[in-house]
Amino acid sequence: MLYLTRKVGESVVVNDNIEITVVEVRGRTIKLGFTFPPNVTVLRRELYDKIQAENRAAAATDAGILAGRNSRNDNG
């Protein structure tokens, strides 16, 4: 993990096309501003983790359904 120190108004650039700017620091809260191309997706970590868990659950359900269909087809 890379750790950087930035002040309000300072930025970092990622992959030449994503800029992250420190907009405000208030106590233990930092407000960040992001500039990025329209084809880039940015999610809060907790939302990203929830989506990934739901995708894994859906894939497991789909695999179970397909396995059930295949076993019926083999016996029919």
C-alpha positions as CSV (number, residue, x, y, z in Angstrom):
1,M,0.0,0.0,0.0
2,L,1.3,3.5,-0.9
3,Y,0.9,6.2,1.8
4,L,1.1,9.8,0.7
5,T,0.8,13.1,2.6
6,R,-1.3,15.7,0.8
7,K,-2.7,19.1,1.9
8,V,-6.0,20.7,0.9
9,G,-5.9,21.5,-2.8
10,E,-3.1,19.0,-3.5
11,S,-3.7,16.0,-5.8
12,V,-2.3,12.7,-7.0
13,V,-2.7,11.3,-10.5
14,V,-3.2,7.6,-11.3
15,N,-2.7,6.1,-14.7
16,D,-2.4,9.6,-16.4
17,N,-6.2,10.0,-16.3
18,I,-7.5,9.8,-12.8
19,E,-6.9,12.7,-10.4
20,I,-7.7,12.6,-6.7
21,T,-7.7,16.0,-4.9
22,V,-7.9,16.7,-1.2
23,V,-10.9,19.1,-1.0
24,E,-11.3,19.4,2.8
25,V,-10.0,18.1,6.1
26,R,-12.3,18.4,9.1
27,G,-11.2,16.6,12.2
28,R,-10.8,12.9,11.3
29,T,-12.8,13.3,8.0
30,I,-11.3,13.9,4.7
31,K,-13.3,15.0,1.6
32,L,-11.8,13.9,-1.7
33,G,-12.6,15.0,-5.2
34,F,-12.2,12.6,-8.2
35,T,-11.7,13.5,-11.8
36,F,-11.8,10.5,-14.1
37,P,-13.0,9.3,-17.5
38,P,-16.6,8.3,-18.0
39,N,-15.7,4.7,-18.6
40,V,-14.2,4.3,-15.1
41,T,-16.2,3.0,-12.1
42,V,-15.6,4.3,-8.6
43,L,-17.3,2.7,-5.6
44,R,-16.9,3.0,-1.9
45,R,-15.2,-0.1,-0.6
46,E,-18.2,-1.3,1.5
47,L,-20.5,-1.1,-1.6
48,Y,-17.9,-2.8,-3.8
49,D,-17.6,-5.7,-1.2
50,K,-21.4,-6.0,-1.1
51,I,-21.7,-6.2,-4.9
52,Q,-19.0,-8.8,-5.0
53,A,-20.7,-11.0,-2.3
54,E,-24.0,-10.7,-4.2
55,N,-22.3,-11.7,-7.4
56,R,-20.7,-14.7,-5.8
57,A,-24.0,-15.8,-4.3
58,A,-25.8,-15.4,-7.6
59,A,-23.1,-17.4,-9.4
60,A,-23.3,-20.2,-6.8
61,T,-27.1,-20.3,-7.2
62,D,-26.8,-20.4,-11.0
63,A,-24.2,-23.2,-10.7
64,G,-26.6,-25.2,-8.4
65,I,-29.5,-24.7,-10.8
66,L,-27.4,-25.9,-13.8
67,A,-26.1,-28.9,-11.8
68,G,-29.7,-29.8,-11.0
69,R,-30.7,-29.5,-14.7
70,N,-27.7,-31.6,-15.8
71,S,-28.5,-34.4,-13.3
72,R,-32.1,-34.6,-14.5
73,N,-31.0,-34.7,-18.1
74,D,-28.6,-37.5,-17.4
75,N,-31.3,-39.6,-15.7
76,G,-34.0,-38.9,-18.4
